[in-house]
């Protein structure tokens, strides 16, 4: 498996809009075992995205999907920047 945990910063006051856009493109992503978007409790403009994929290749392939490309294009003007980013190797757990 392949995992990613990353922090994304929205333009001031636009976090909820960014969350909606990111979640809009997640309907059918083959190999995606978990995709969670969460508010940062300490920063009202930040979100955390936690992803678990069957493989690194599944993640790479997802970035080419039309729905994902559309979500990225719509979100780009709302993204103010990025924070920490961690790659992981998930070994088990429970999804939402």
Residue frames as a rotation matrix with the C-alpha (Angstrom) as fourth column:
UNK 1
0.577 0.817 0.000 0.00
0.817 -0.577 0.000 0.00
0.000 0.000 -1.000 0.00
UNK 2
-0.569 -0.686 0.452 0.95
0.686 -0.700 -0.198 3.64
0.452 0.198 0.870 -0.39
UNK 3
0.410 0.733 -0.543 -0.06
0.908 -0.381 0.172 6.52
-0.081 -0.564 -0.822 1.85
UNK 4
-0.503 -0.483 0.716 0.14
0.493 -0.841 -0.222 10.28
0.710 0.242 0.661 1.81
UNK 5
0.376 0.550 -0.746 -0.57
0.903 -0.400 0.160 12.82
-0.210 -0.733 -0.647 4.54
UNK 6
-0.576 -0.609 0.546 -0.37
0.742 -0.669 0.037 16.46
0.342 0.427 0.837 3.54
UNK 7
-0.078 0.471 -0.878 -1.28
0.632 -0.658 -0.409 19.90
-0.771 -0.587 -0.246 4.75
UNK 8
-0.386 0.064 0.920 -2.85
0.824 -0.424 0.375 22.40
0.414 0.903 0.111 2.36
UNK 9
-0.595 0.140 -0.791 -3.51
0.432 -0.774 -0.462 26.07
-0.677 -0.617 0.401 3.00
UNK 10
0.146 0.743 0.653 -6.55
0.988 -0.144 -0.056 27.83
0.052 0.653 -0.755 1.56
UNK 11
-0.559 -0.154 0.815 -6.80
0.241 -0.970 -0.018 31.49
0.793 0.186 0.580 0.69
UNK 12
-0.993 0.119 -0.014 -8.09
-0.020 -0.281 -0.960 33.31
-0.118 -0.952 0.281 3.79
UNK 13
-0.393 0.918 0.050 -11.71
-0.616 -0.223 -0.755 32.48
-0.682 -0.328 0.653 4.53
UNK 14
0.153 0.448 -0.881 -12.01
-0.976 0.206 -0.065 29.96
0.152 0.870 0.469 1.66
UNK 15
-0.759 -0.530 0.379 -11.21
-0.606 0.787 -0.115 26.69
-0.237 -0.317 -0.918 3.44
UNK 16
-0.152 0.772 0.617 -14.72
-0.117 0.606 -0.787 25.24
-0.981 -0.192 -0.002 3.19
UNK 17
0.688 0.341 -0.640 -14.85
-0.624 -0.172 -0.762 26.03
-0.370 0.924 0.094 -0.52
UNK 18
-0.218 -0.864 -0.453 -11.51
-0.950 0.294 -0.104 24.27
0.224 0.407 -0.885 -1.02
UNK 19
-0.693 0.023 0.720 -12.73
-0.363 0.853 -0.376 21.23
-0.623 -0.522 -0.583 0.91
UNK 20
0.379 0.915 0.137 -15.86
-0.248 0.243 -0.938 20.99
-0.891 0.322 0.319 -1.26
UNK 21
0.549 -0.218 -0.807 -13.80
-0.835 -0.118 -0.537 21.15
0.022 0.969 -0.247 -4.45
UNK 22
-0.549 -0.836 -0.022 -11.33
-0.831 0.549 -0.088 18.50
0.086 -0.030 -0.996 -3.27
UNK 23
-0.547 0.407 0.732 -14.11
-0.192 0.790 -0.583 16.13
-0.815 -0.459 -0.354 -2.25
UNK 24
0.424 0.777 -0.466 -16.01
-0.626 -0.121 -0.770 16.67
-0.654 0.618 0.435 -5.53
UNK 25
0.247 -0.396 -0.885 -13.38
-0.916 0.204 -0.346 14.81
0.317 0.896 -0.312 -7.54
UNK 26
-0.636 -0.624 0.454 -13.15
-0.762 0.600 -0.243 11.72
-0.121 -0.501 -0.857 -5.35
UNK 27
0.337 0.934 0.118 -16.14
-0.906 0.356 -0.230 9.66
-0.257 -0.029 0.966 -6.51
UNK 28
0.984 -0.001 0.180 -14.45
0.055 0.952 -0.300 6.92
-0.171 0.305 0.937 -8.50
UNK 29
0.309 -0.945 -0.108 -10.72
-0.936 -0.282 -0.210 6.56
0.168 0.166 -0.972 -7.94
UNK 30
0.825 0.015 -0.565 -9.62
-0.075 0.994 -0.083 2.98
0.560 0.111 0.821 -8.60
UNK 31
0.023 -0.855 -0.519 -7.24
0.579 0.434 -0.690 1.71
0.815 -0.284 0.505 -5.94
UNK 32
-0.468 -0.129 0.874 -8.18
-0.485 -0.790 -0.375 4.39
0.739 -0.599 0.307 -3.41
UNK 33
-0.358 0.278 -0.892 -8.74
0.640 0.768 -0.017 2.72
0.680 -0.577 -0.453 -0.06
UNK 34
0.311 0.437 -0.844 -9.20
0.895 -0.434 0.105 5.94
-0.320 -0.788 -0.526 1.92
UNK 35
-0.501 -0.375 0.780 -9.31
0.573 -0.819 -0.026 9.66
0.649 0.434 0.625 1.12
UNK 36
0.347 0.582 -0.736 -10.00
0.938 -0.224 0.265 11.90
-0.010 -0.782 -0.623 4.10
UNK 37
-0.320 -0.341 0.884 -10.04
0.315 -0.918 -0.241 15.69
0.894 0.201 0.401 4.18
UNK 38
0.281 0.353 -0.892 -9.98
0.947 0.045 0.317 17.24
0.152 -0.934 -0.322 7.66
UNK 39
0.761 -0.008 0.648 -9.95
-0.048 -0.998 0.045 20.75
0.646 -0.066 -0.760 9.09
UNK 40
-0.413 -0.878 -0.242 -6.78
0.473 0.020 -0.881 21.75
0.778 -0.478 0.408 10.95
UNK 41
0.411 0.646 -0.644 -7.89
0.866 -0.055 0.497 22.51
0.285 -0.762 -0.582 14.51
UNK 42
0.038 -0.506 -0.861 -5.32
0.732 -0.572 0.369 25.29
-0.680 -0.645 0.349 15.01
UNK 43
-0.836 -0.358 -0.416 -5.47
-0.030 -0.727 0.686 27.11
-0.548 0.586 0.598 11.65
UNK 44
0.065 0.998 0.003 -8.83
0.024 0.001 -1.000 28.13
-0.998 0.065 -0.024 10.18
UNK 45
0.471 0.065 -0.880 -7.36
-0.825 -0.322 -0.465 28.24
-0.313 0.945 -0.098 6.66
UNK 46
-0.558 -0.793 -0.243 -5.60
-0.829 0.544 0.129 24.84
0.030 0.273 -0.961 6.73
UNK 47
0.724 0.689 0.041 -6.69
-0.689 0.725 -0.015 21.31
-0.040 -0.017 0.999 5.92
UNK 48
-0.458 -0.769 0.446 -5.06
-0.657 0.631 0.413 17.90
-0.599 -0.104 -0.794 6.15
UNK 49
0.511 0.533 -0.675 -5.52
-0.840 0.477 -0.259 15.28
0.184 0.699 0.691 3.46
UNK 50
-0.333 -0.541 0.772 -4.87
-0.654 0.723 0.225 11.65
-0.680 -0.430 -0.595 4.35
UNK 51
0.440 0.432 -0.787 -4.83
-0.888 0.336 -0.312 9.12
0.130 0.837 0.532 1.51
UNK 52
-0.253 -0.485 0.837 -4.33
-0.407 0.838 0.363 5.37
-0.878 -0.249 -0.409 1.36
UNK 53
0.329 0.248 -0.911 -3.88
-0.944 0.073 -0.321 3.67
-0.013 0.966 0.259 -2.00
UNK 54
0.962 0.025 0.273 -3.47
-0.021 1.000 -0.019 0.06
-0.274 0.013 0.962 -3.08
UNK 55
0.215 -0.937 0.274 -0.17
0.944 0.271 0.185 1.16
-0.248 0.219 0.944 -4.67
UNK 56
-0.340 -0.452 -0.825 1.88
0.174 -0.892 0.417 4.21
-0.924 -0.002 0.382 -5.61
UNK 57
-0.966 -0.032 0.258 0.83
0.259 -0.012 0.966 3.60
-0.028 0.999 0.020 -9.23
UNK 58
-0.084 0.996 0.013 -2.87
0.979 0.080 0.190 3.81
0.188 0.028 -0.982 -8.32
UNK 59
0.251 0.117 -0.961 -2.21
0.532 -0.846 0.036 7.23
-0.808 -0.520 -0.275 -6.81
UNK 60
-0.709 -0.593 -0.382 -0.31
-0.012 -0.531 0.847 8.39
-0.705 0.605 0.369 -9.90
UNK 61
-0.789 0.461 0.405 -3.07
0.573 0.318 0.755 7.10
0.220 0.828 -0.515 -12.18
UNK 62
0.098 0.889 -0.447 -5.74
0.955 -0.210 -0.209 8.94
-0.280 -0.407 -0.870 -10.15
UNK 63
-0.206 -0.253 -0.945 -4.13
0.185 -0.959 0.217 12.28
-0.961 -0.130 0.244 -10.98
UNK 64
-0.982 -0.173 -0.074 -4.95
-0.053 -0.127 0.991 11.65
-0.181 0.977 0.115 -14.66
UNK 65
-0.420 0.896 0.143 -8.69
0.890 0.437 -0.131 11.06
-0.180 0.072 -0.981 -14.11
UNK 66
-0.407 0.298 0.863 -10.93
0.455 -0.753 0.475 13.77
0.792 0.587 0.171 -15.66
UNK 67
0.686 0.726 -0.038 -12.85
0.376 -0.310 0.873 14.36
0.623 -0.613 -0.486 -12.40
UNK 68
0.439 -0.625 -0.646 -9.62
0.797 -0.062 0.601 14.72
-0.416 -0.778 0.471 -10.43
UNK 69
-0.581 -0.653 0.486 -8.13
0.810 -0.524 0.264 17.03
0.082 0.547 0.833 -13.07
UNK 70
0.010 0.690 0.724 -11.27
0.377 -0.673 0.636 19.20
0.926 0.266 -0.267 -12.95
UNK 71
0.841 0.289 -0.457 -11.16
0.511 -0.148 0.847 19.38
0.177 -0.946 -0.272 -9.14
UNK 72
-0.023 -0.940 -0.341 -7.48
0.898 -0.170 0.407 20.36
-0.440 -0.297 0.848 -9.19
UNK 73
-0.576 -0.176 0.799 -8.10
0.663 -0.673 0.329 23.06
0.479 0.719 0.504 -11.80
UNK 74
0.392 0.818 0.421 -11.01
0.294 -0.545 0.785 24.52
0.872 -0.184 -0.454 -9.84
UNK 75
0.824 -0.068 -0.563 -9.09
0.565 0.017 0.825 24.39
-0.046 -0.998 0.052 -6.54
UNK 76
-0.034 -0.975 0.221 -5.82
0.958 -0.095 -0.272 25.88
0.286 0.203 0.937 -7.81
UNK 77
-0.188 -0.078 0.979 -6.86
0.130 -0.990 -0.054 29.56
0.973 0.117 0.197 -7.38
UNK 78
0.751 0.551 0.363 -8.05
-0.305 -0.197 0.932 28.86
0.585 -0.811 0.021 -3.81
UNK 79
0.678 -0.571 -0.462 -4.84
0.722 0.635 0.275 27.14
0.136 -0.520 0.843 -2.69
UNK 80
0.913 -0.365 0.182 -2.54
-0.393 -0.907 0.153 29.56
0.109 -0.211 -0.971 -0.85
UNK 81
-0.096 -0.993 -0.072 0.21
-0.909 0.117 -0.401 27.01
0.406 0.027 -0.913 -0.28
UNK 82
0.581 0.172 -0.796 1.25
-0.007 0.979 0.206 23.71
0.814 -0.114 0.570 1.20
UNK 83
0.476 -0.428 0.768 2.64
-0.878 -0.177 0.446 22.60
-0.055 -0.886 -0.460 4.53
UNK 84
-0.413 -0.670 0.616 4.10
-0.664 0.685 0.300 19.32
-0.624 -0.285 -0.728 5.62
UNK 85
0.519 0.483 -0.705 3.87
-0.814 0.529 -0.237 16.27
0.258 0.697 0.669 3.35
UNK 86
-0.318 -0.576 0.753 4.57
-0.755 0.634 0.166 12.71
-0.573 -0.516 -0.637 4.43
UNK 87
0.064 0.269 -0.961 4.68
-0.724 0.675 0.140 9.49
0.686 0.687 0.238 2.42
UNK 88
-0.137 -0.033 0.990 3.78
-0.877 0.470 -0.105 6.37
-0.462 -0.882 -0.093 4.38
UNK 89
-0.661 0.025 -0.750 3.45
-0.386 0.846 0.368 2.63
0.644 0.532 -0.549 3.95
UNK 90
0.071 0.779 0.623 0.11
-0.992 -0.012 0.128 1.69
0.107 -0.627 0.771 5.55
UNK 91
-0.870 -0.401 -0.285 0.00
-0.360 0.914 -0.187 -1.73
0.336 -0.060 -0.940 7.19
UNK 92
-0.505 0.767 -0.397 -3.63
0.730 0.624 0.279 -1.89
0.462 -0.148 -0.875 8.37
UNK 93
-0.960 0.237 -0.152 -6.46
-0.079 -0.745 -0.663 -0.11
-0.270 -0.624 0.733 10.11
UNK 94
-0.202 0.968 0.146 -10.09
0.845 0.248 -0.474 0.83
-0.496 0.027 -0.868 9.79
UNK 95
-0.841 -0.059 0.538 -11.56
0.413 -0.713 0.566 3.24
0.350 0.698 0.624 7.22
UNK 96
-0.780 0.613 -0.128 -14.37
-0.391 -0.637 -0.665 5.72
-0.489 -0.468 0.736 7.64
